[in-house]
Amino acid sequence: MRRRQPPALPPVPFSPAAARAHRAGLGLTPEQVADGMAAHGIRLLPTHVLAWESGELRPTEEEFIALARTLWCPPAHLMGTRPARLRDYRVARELNQDTAAGRIGIALRRYQDAELTGRWDGDEDQTYALAQVLGLRLTELVEVTGRSGELDQRLRRCVDGRWQAHVRAIARLVPVHADDLAAVLAALQQENQVSAHWGAATWGTPTPTEPVQARDLATRFWELLGRQQPDIPV
């Protein structure tokens, strides 16, 4: 019985116009680009370069990295859009999966599963390493690891109950110093309690504040955390 092949990731984001503009800016011909890529271990014809620039073909991950090196530009400049997946951020750092997994300190298969599913199950230290290796900001980290929904739920529980009970769980999602996280969660709960107090006001008292929504909590959480200047930027 033939083994089922795992589903493939979408192609690396690629902007034909950006590739064409970078080549023109350097004054290179397609032949020269092909020669330059050969120095990075990728052998192809000049027609491949033209096919990429026309949008007829898309480069593979290895070809994409070699092209960026040949054109002396950061890989992200050739994407034409901000990275949206773990794989995109990894390619933007010119890393293959094996190297990324080794630097993070996890098994290759486990890292591959994270890229494929968009779900991350690492502990606080591994999550911190992931952000450092891939150059992720904290907001990007939570987004591309599929943890935004869990963070929203945790923040709601913090303002509705005892925030102290959620510090460790949130630190697994957002790897920052426990003292910084505690200060942010305490402030977030205090602000929400003030809003709830005014919300119960009667006629003749200050205008009630609208209930805080989950996304508003997340936005305020990131604002407060940014003021703590964590090791990883917000």
FENNORKA-V617125 format. One record per run of one state. SS is the DSSP state (alpha for helix, beta for strand, coil for the rest). FROM is the first residue (numbers start at 0). TO is the last residue. Records with the same first field share a line. If there is no record, write none. Layout:
# FENNORKA-V617125
SS = FROM-TO  FROM-TO
This chain:
# FENNORKA-V617125
coil = 0-14  26-28  38-44  54-59  70-73  78-84  92-95  104-106  117-122  134-136  144-146  160-161  173-176  199-212  227-233
alpha = 15-25  29-37  45-53  60-69  74-77  85-91  96-103  107-116  123-133  137-143  147-159  162-172  177-198  213-226
